[in-house]
Amino acid sequence: MENIKKYLKDIEPRKYQQDVYDTCKEKNCLVVLPTGLGKTLIALMLTINRLIKYPEERILFLAPTRPLAEQHFNYFKKHLPELFSSLELFTGKTPAKKRMKIWRSAEIVFSTPQCIANDLKNSIYTLEDVSLLIEDECHRCIKNYSYTFVARKYLEQAKHPRILGLTASPGHEQEKIRKICENLNIEAVEIRTRESEDVKKYLQKLEFEIIKVEFPPELKEIKGLFKKIFDRKIGELKNRKLLFERPTKKNLLSLQKKITRVIATGNKHFNVLAGASVVAITIKLQHALELLETQTLSSLLSYIQNLFDQAKQGKSKAVKQLVKQKEFNLAHTKLLYLFAKKQEHPKLLKLKEIVEKESKKNKKIKIIVFAQYRDTVTKICKELNSIPRINARVFVGQAKKSRMGKEETGLSQKEQRELIREFSLGKVNCLVCTSIGEEGLDIPEVSTVIFYEPIPSAIRQIQRRGRTARLQKGKLIILITKGTRDEAYYWAAFHKEKKMYKAINHIKENLENKKTAGKQKTLF
């Protein structure tokens, strides 16, 4: 370890990081550490180890997005002496010929998996002389994702293979975690949580609060109208012998894919075509109900207006049927009435109250508010900016096509970096984020993290939560609307997280038992 430490600039590894590193240098390892607990430093120490051991070979560090690859590149530049090794950042914008030239001279290459996968497919170079492959956010290493392709090629080609997989959460399904381990040829698992004995002493206290708000009678009325149509359509799908499971969002989307595949094979039976239209209506109603229960009235109104626009343009038979329903039109009328009275979802009002209270307590406050949808994020930001001393900004991904086919506004990667810099300097003290604020990006320490709604994903919940209580005391607040899917989503994530740790520990034990069994065989 002393041999490694002498090459580190301005940084001292913690005891648990050293312990994890000790495993990683001996075996292909999956490292599961919550956001902010220093996964990248473990990668840096292992990089130094492999460069010392194989000085003629290089290191490949992959991250799922360019800003994240750039972030790791800058971290290594900051903490490695310049003379130790040459670092290069690959992007898709770098011409292939130039990438080939850079590859030959670089000792540590940072890139996205797509870029490397394309180069390997085009035989621009091989991974023969790569002594370490690091895959960040490796929970993505499933199915045909580029990560999987690169890992497979690496294991085929490398003379001295060593793999390090990094993630805050690999998901809750044991089969998926097992598949990630299989794809990366993992031999050991190192897992730590905020509660781990060797981690606890380095972290600050995290104050956790669930705030529940009532679901108003006026919104319950609108919900009842949507639900009438929804139940009617679900009954129709069952009568047509197309739906046999509970009408959850996941099951309805799965049914829609199944029906689309059947139609694509040439089956134009009336029952199937009618079913396609009905299932499309139920999915749209599911979304409307989700917006009503968990988001803002303005986002619901915007969505309904989109549906009316689509019907006018004759874009979808299902939408035309839906907007003709008398309950749908009555719900729209009631929503317009509430909007005219300037009534909003109670969660939005509660959020404003919380932020105002927190900003009065702490003049140097830094807040991140997470919300699921861009319309909600925009509305929240507008509301929070009416609070004195709060300078809130929307933090979303790059522009993308919306359901209407129009391009939604977004932030370029350069704008994202600039916004993070302003947040770090305190010029902006509140970021209102979609999922882009969850994964990997080096967002500075924040004093308060607020979930506008719970999310049913253990991976995303862990990543959101990891944004606070690292270097200073932090607070996590989750807003829940009583009697809605907010409550179901909260408990779904809670149980998935418990299941995740159980599954990881089970796989960890299996790997250790396999190792012990292997040792025993060699004794006889």
HUZIGI-V204965 format. One record per residue. RES is the residue in three letters. SS is DSSP state (h for helix, s for strand, l for the rest). OMEGA is omega in whole degrees, -180 to 180 (* if undefined). NEAR is the number of other C-alpha atoms within 12 Angstrom. Layout:
# HUZIGI-V204965
res: [RES RES]
ss: [SS SS]
omega: [OMEGA OMEGA]
near: [NEAR NEAR]
This chain:
# HUZIGI-V204965
res: [MET GLU ASN ILE LYS LYS TYR LEU LYS ASP ILE GLU PRO ARG LYS TYR GLN GLN ASP VAL TYR ASP THR CYS LYS GLU LYS ASN CYS LEU VAL VAL LEU PRO THR GLY LEU GLY LYS THR LEU ILE ALA LEU MET LEU THR ILE ASN ARG LEU ILE LYS TYR PRO GLU GLU ARG ILE LEU PHE LEU ALA PRO THR ARG PRO LEU ALA GLU GLN HIS PHE ASN TYR PHE LYS LYS HIS LEU PRO GLU LEU PHE SER SER LEU GLU LEU PHE THR GLY LYS THR PRO ALA LYS LYS ARG MET LYS ILE TRP ARG SER ALA GLU ILE VAL PHE SER THR PRO GLN CYS ILE ALA ASN ASP LEU LYS ASN SER ILE TYR THR LEU GLU ASP VAL SER LEU LEU ILE GLU ASP GLU CYS HIS ARG CYS ILE LYS ASN TYR SER TYR THR PHE VAL ALA ARG LYS TYR LEU GLU GLN ALA LYS HIS PRO ARG ILE LEU GLY LEU THR ALA SER PRO GLY HIS GLU GLN GLU LYS ILE ARG LYS ILE CYS GLU ASN LEU ASN ILE GLU ALA VAL GLU ILE ARG THR ARG GLU SER GLU ASP VAL LYS LYS TYR LEU GLN LYS LEU GLU PHE GLU ILE ILE LYS VAL GLU PHE PRO PRO GLU LEU LYS GLU ILE LYS GLY LEU PHE LYS LYS ILE PHE ASP ARG LYS ILE GLY GLU LEU LYS ASN ARG LYS LEU LEU PHE GLU ARG PRO THR LYS LYS ASN LEU LEU SER LEU GLN LYS LYS ILE THR ARG VAL ILE ALA THR GLY ASN LYS HIS PHE ASN VAL LEU ALA GLY ALA SER VAL VAL ALA ILE THR ILE LYS LEU GLN HIS ALA LEU GLU LEU LEU GLU THR GLN THR LEU SER SER LEU LEU SER TYR ILE GLN ASN LEU PHE ASP GLN ALA LYS GLN GLY LYS SER LYS ALA VAL LYS GLN LEU VAL LYS GLN LYS GLU PHE ASN LEU ALA HIS THR LYS LEU LEU TYR LEU PHE ALA LYS LYS GLN GLU HIS PRO LYS LEU LEU LYS LEU LYS GLU ILE VAL GLU LYS GLU SER LYS LYS ASN LYS LYS ILE LYS ILE ILE VAL PHE ALA GLN TYR ARG ASP THR VAL THR LYS ILE CYS LYS GLU LEU ASN SER ILE PRO ARG ILE ASN ALA ARG VAL PHE VAL GLY GLN ALA LYS LYS SER ARG MET GLY LYS GLU GLU THR GLY LEU SER GLN LYS GLU GLN ARG GLU LEU ILE ARG GLU PHE SER LEU GLY LYS VAL ASN CYS LEU VAL CYS THR SER ILE GLY GLU GLU GLY LEU ASP ILE PRO GLU VAL SER THR VAL ILE PHE TYR GLU PRO ILE PRO SER ALA ILE ARG GLN ILE GLN ARG ARG GLY ARG THR ALA ARG LEU GLN LYS GLY LYS LEU ILE ILE LEU ILE THR LYS GLY THR ARG ASP GLU ALA TYR TYR TRP ALA ALA PHE HIS LYS GLU LYS LYS MET TYR LYS ALA ILE ASN HIS ILE LYS GLU ASN LEU GLU ASN LYS LYS THR ALA GLY LYS GLN LYS THR LEU PHE]
ss: [l h h h h l l s l l l l l l h h h h h h h h h h l l l l s s s s l l l l l l h h h h h h h h h h h h h h h l l l l s s s s s l l l h h h h h h h h h h h h h h s l l l l l l s s s l l l l l l h h h h h h h h h h l l s s s s l h h h h h h h h h l l l l l l l l s s s s s s s l h h h l l l l l h h h h h h h h h h h h l l l l l s s s s s l l l l l l h h h h h h h h h h l l l l s s s s l l l l l h h h h l l l l l s s s s s s s s l l l h h h h h h h h h h h h h h h h h h h h h h h l l l l l l l l l h h h h h h h h h h h h h h h h l l l l l h h h h h h h h h h h h h h h h h h h h h h h h h l l h h h h h h h h h h h h h h h h l l l l h h h h h h h h l h h h h h h h h h h h h h h h l l l l l h h h h h h h h h h h h h h h h l l l l l s s s s l l l h h h h h h h h h h h l l l l l l l s s s s l l l l l s l l l l l s l l l l l h h h h h h h h h h h h h l l l l s s s s l h h h l l l l l l l l s l s s s s l l l l l l h h h h h h h h l l s l l l l l s s s s s s s s l l l h h h h h h h h h h h h h h h h h h h h h h h h h h h h h h h h h h h h h h h l]
omega: [180 178 179 -176 -176 179 -178 179 171 179 -179 -179 176 -176 -177 178 177 -180 179 179 -179 177 -175 -177 -179 -173 169 -168 170 -179 -180 -178 178 178 175 -180 168 176 -175 178 176 178 -180 180 180 176 179 180 -176 179 177 -177 -179 -174 -179 -176 -175 -180 177 -178 -179 174 -171 -180 -180 179 -180 177 179 179 178 177 -180 178 180 179 -178 -171 176 177 -176 -176 -176 -179 178 -177 178 179 178 170 178 -179 178 -179 -176 -179 180 179 179 -179 -180 -178 -177 -174 -175 176 176 -179 177 -176 169 180 -179 -178 -179 180 179 -179 179 179 -180 178 178 175 176 180 -176 -176 173 -176 178 173 178 177 179 -176 -171 173 177 -174 178 179 -175 179 -177 178 -177 -180 -178 180 -179 179 -179 -179 178 -167 -170 177 -178 -173 169 -178 175 176 -178 175 173 -179 180 -177 -173 -176 -176 -178 180 179 178 -180 177 180 180 -179 -179 -179 -176 -179 -180 177 173 -178 174 174 176 -177 -180 -175 -177 -180 -174 -173 -179 -174 177 -179 176 177 -175 -178 172 178 -179 177 179 174 -171 180 -179 180 177 178 -180 178 -180 180 177 -176 179 -180 -178 -178 179 -178 177 177 -180 180 180 179 179 180 179 -179 -179 -178 176 -176 177 179 -178 -178 180 178 179 178 180 179 -179 -180 180 179 -180 -180 -179 179 177 179 -179 179 -176 -177 -179 -179 178 179 179 -180 -178 -179 177 178 -178 180 179 178 176 -179 178 179 179 179 -179 -175 -167 -172 179 179 180 179 177 -180 179 -180 180 179 176 180 177 179 179 -180 179 -178 179 -175 -175 179 -179 -179 179 178 -176 -175 176 -177 -176 179 -179 -180 178 178 179 180 -180 180 179 179 179 -179 179 179 -178 177 180 178 -177 179 -180 179 179 179 -180 180 -179 -177 179 -180 -179 -178 177 -179 -174 -177 -179 -175 171 -175 167 174 177 174 -171 -170 -177 179 180 180 180 -180 179 -178 180 -179 -177 179 176 179 177 178 178 174 -175 177 177 178 -177 179 -178 -178 178 -180 176 178 -177 -179 178 178 177 177 179 179 174 -180 177 179 177 -180 -179 180 177 179 179 178 179 -179 179 177 173 -178 177 175 176 -166 162 -175 -180 -180 -175 -165 164 -171 -174 177 -176 178 179 -178 -178 173 180 172 176 174 174 176 -175 -178 178 -179 -175 179 180 -179 178 -176 -176 -178 -177 176 175 -178 178 -180 -178 -179 175 180 176 178 -179 173 -177 174 180 180 173 -178 180 -179 -180 -177 177 180 -180 -178 178 -180 178 -179 -179 -178 178 -179 -180 -179 178 180 178 179 179 179 180 178 179 180 180 180 178 -180 -178 -180 -176 -178 -174 *]
near: [23 13 13 30 24 19 29 29 21 16 22 22 30 24 20 30 32 28 23 39 37 24 28 36 34 22 29 37 41 50 50 42 39 40 40 38 41 37 39 44 35 43 45 44 42 45 42 37 33 36 30 23 20 22 22 21 32 41 48 49 50 47 42 35 32 30 34 35 37 31 30 40 31 21 26 36 26 19 29 29 21 15 11 24 27 24 35 32 37 36 30 22 14 19 15 22 17 21 29 24 16 25 33 26 19 27 33 42 43 43 43 37 40 25 36 41 29 24 31 26 17 14 16 22 26 27 35 25 31 39 38 48 50 50 48 44 42 44 37 36 38 27 16 18 21 30 38 32 28 39 44 28 31 35 29 19 21 25 20 27 35 45 46 50 50 45 42 43 46 43 39 32 27 24 19 24 36 32 25 41 37 27 36 43 30 37 33 39 41 40 40 31 29 29 17 17 14 20 26 21 17 25 27 24 20 26 20 20 18 23 26 25 26 24 27 22 16 26 37 24 25 35 36 24 29 40 28 23 34 33 23 23 35 34 24 25 33 22 16 21 16 30 29 18 18 18 28 23 24 17 21 34 25 23 33 31 19 20 30 23 17 20 20 15 12 12 15 17 16 12 22 28 26 27 36 39 29 39 45 34 39 40 33 37 43 32 31 40 38 34 36 43 45 46 46 42 41 34 34 38 31 27 33 33 24 26 34 27 19 23 21 17 14 15 18 25 24 29 33 25 29 34 31 21 24 16 24 35 23 22 35 35 21 27 37 25 19 25 22 14 11 15 21 35 38 31 37 38 26 27 40 31 19 30 43 26 20 30 25 16 15 19 18 24 36 43 44 51 51 44 44 36 35 35 30 37 37 33 33 45 37 23 30 35 24 17 25 18 25 34 31 36 35 41 43 37 31 22 18 17 13 16 17 21 12 11 12 19 18 25 24 19 24 16 20 29 26 20 33 37 20 23 32 23 18 24 21 30 40 47 48 47 41 35 30 36 37 42 36 41 36 32 37 34 35 39 38 42 45 45 46 47 45 41 38 27 32 33 39 39 41 39 37 44 42 43 43 40 32 29 21 22 23 31 34 35 33 36 40 36 36 24 21 28 28 36 28 24 28 32 20 22 26 24 21 28 31 24 25 32 32 20 26 35 25 23 31 28 20 20 27 21 16 16 18 14 15 13 12 11 10 9 8 7]
